[in-house]
Amino acid sequence: MRFRPAQKTGLVGTHPMFLCGKRFQIGFLGAALALSACVTPARMHDEAQLNQVALGCGLALGELIQDESEKKLLLTMRSDPTLQQRACVARWAKRNGLKAVFLNIKFPPEG
């Protein structure tokens, strides 16, 4: 009887060039494309939609904006929003794939 060494399986003991092979690259590219199909681009909401959300959350007209250069950000411009207002805006932003940003702006007193 002859002694037969155990064969190695998996990536342990394989040549490092395996990771650079054409099959690996095609598989990696396919996986990347499949995952990128799941990501939806941010869409711009019109002013009427944002005003409707603002009023529903207890904000004034125009205090909720979305900038065209940063479509994933939902900006709230109010001097001191309440906890309920912040939670309402954050929930709506999350449902719509946006990130709520609260800008604490101190407006000068009128007079």
Secondary structure, 3 states (H helix, E strand, C coil): CCCCCCCCCCCCCCCHHHHHCHHHHHHHHHHHHHHHCCCCCCCCCCHHHHHHHHHHCCCCCCCEECCCCCCCEEEEEECCCCHHHHHHHHHHHHHCCCEEEEEECCCCCCC
